[in-house]
C-alpha cells in the first residue's frame, strides 16, 4: 500500500498553507491487512479497521529498515488522538480518511509541536479523543504542522491506495 496526505492550515479562519507528503505503511499494518483480507474484523484482533488519527512530536523520518525503531510502531509523546472524520472510497483500490484538528475544540492537542501524524486501528476500543495510544499504528507521515494553539486549525485527507 502507499499513502498520500494533504493538509490545509488556517489561523483564525485565514488560509496559511497547504502541505503534501507520502507516508510509510508500518510493519503492524501487515497483520491488519491479512486479517481484513481474511474477513476477520472482530474488535479484539489486528483486523480492526482504521478509525483514529494521531498527532505526535517526533521528527525522525519513518523507516522500513530497523525493526526496532520506535517510530515504526508508535508516535512520540506528547501526542493526541481522535477519531478520523468521513471515510470514503474515491475509486476502486483507494480509501480516503478525512480529518481535522482545531486548537479551539481539540484542547488536548494544545501546546504540542506536531511533527508526525499516524493512522491507527483501535481494536481494543481506546476512548477518543485523548492521549492514550490505540493499539496498531497503520501508517505514519512527517508534516511539521507546528505548535497547536487555540487559533490554529487544519483540514486534511489521507489517501491510501492498494
N, C-alpha and C positions, 0 to 999 in steps of 0.2 A: 504494500500500500504506500501511497505517497500523499502528502498533505500540503495545503496552501492556506495561509492565514492572511486576511486583510483586516486592518484596524483603522478606524477613523477616530481622531481625537478632537475633543471640544473643550473649551474653557468658558464657563458661564454662557453656554449656548453658541459661542462663536467657534467656527471651524478652525482648527490649527494645522493638522497634517493627516496624511494617510501613509501607513507603512504596510509593506507586504513581505512575507518571508515563507520559506518552506519549513516543514517540521521533520523531525526524526520520529519514526514509529518505534516505540520502545519494546524491549525484549518481552515484557509481561504481556504485550498485546498478542503474542503468538498463541498463548493458551486461550485467550478470549476469542480469537478468530476461529480456532479449532472447535471450541465448544459451540459457538454460534453456527458454524457450518454443519455441525452435527445435530443441530436443533436443541441443544441443551441450554436453555435460558433460565433455569431455576435461579432464584435470587441468591443462593449461597454458594455458587460456583464461579469460576473465572469467566463464564459465558455471559455475565451480566452486561447489558448494553451501556454505552457511553451516556451519562446523564449529568456530568459535573464538569465545570471549567475551574481550573485553579490558577492562582497568581502567586508567584514566588520571587525570591530576591537573588537567585544565583545567575551570574552572567557567564558561567562556564559553558562553552559550546557542547551540544549533545554529541555523543559518540556511539558508535556500534562496536568499537574495538575492545574496550575494557569491560568485562562482565561485572566488575565490582565497583564501577563508578556510580556513586550515589545518585547523580542527576539522571541516570538511566532508569531509575526506579521511583524517585521522589522529587518533589520540589523542595527548595531550601527555605527554611523559616527566616524571617517572618513570612507567613503566607496566609491566603484567604481562599475559600472555596465557596462556590454557589452552583445552583442548577443552571444548565445551558437553557437557552430560550427555545425557539422553534427549531425543530429538526425536519429537514426536507430532503427530497431526492431529485435533484435537478435533471439528471439524465441517468440511464441505466449504468450502474457501476460507481455512482457517486452518492455521498451523503454530506449534507451541509448542516453545521451546527451554528445557529445564530447565538450571539451572546452580547451582553453589555456589562459595563462596570461604571457605576456612578458614585462618585465620592460622597454625594449628598445622601444617598439612600443605602449604599453598601458601606456603612460606617466601620465594619470590621476590617476594611482594607485601608482605612485612613492611616497615612504615615508610612505605608510600605513602599519601598523603592522597587517597583515591579520591573524585573528584568526578564523573567521567563513566564510562560504560560503552559498549561497542560490540560489535555482532555483525559478524563477519568471515568472508569467504570466504578460503580458503587455497589458491589454485590452484598455487602454487609449492612447497607442502609444507613450509613452515617448521616446524621441530621444536617441539613443545609439551610441557610448559609452558616459558615463558621470557620473555625481554624483547625478542625480535626480532619486529618487527611483521609480520603477514601482509600480503598484497597488497591486498585490497579491503575497505574499510570499507562495510558494507551499511547499517547503521543506528546511530545514536548517541542516547544519552539522558543527562540530568543527574540524579543522585540524591543526591549529597552523602553517601556512605557513611561518610566519615571515615578516620582513620588506621588502617591494618590492624595489629593486634597479635596475639600468639600466642593470646590468649583470645577473639578475636572470630571469628564465623562468620556467613555469610549463605547463605540458600537462596532460590531465586527461579525464576521462569519469565518468559520473554519471548515474548509472543504477537504474531505478525504476521498481519494479515488482508488478503486481496487485495481 
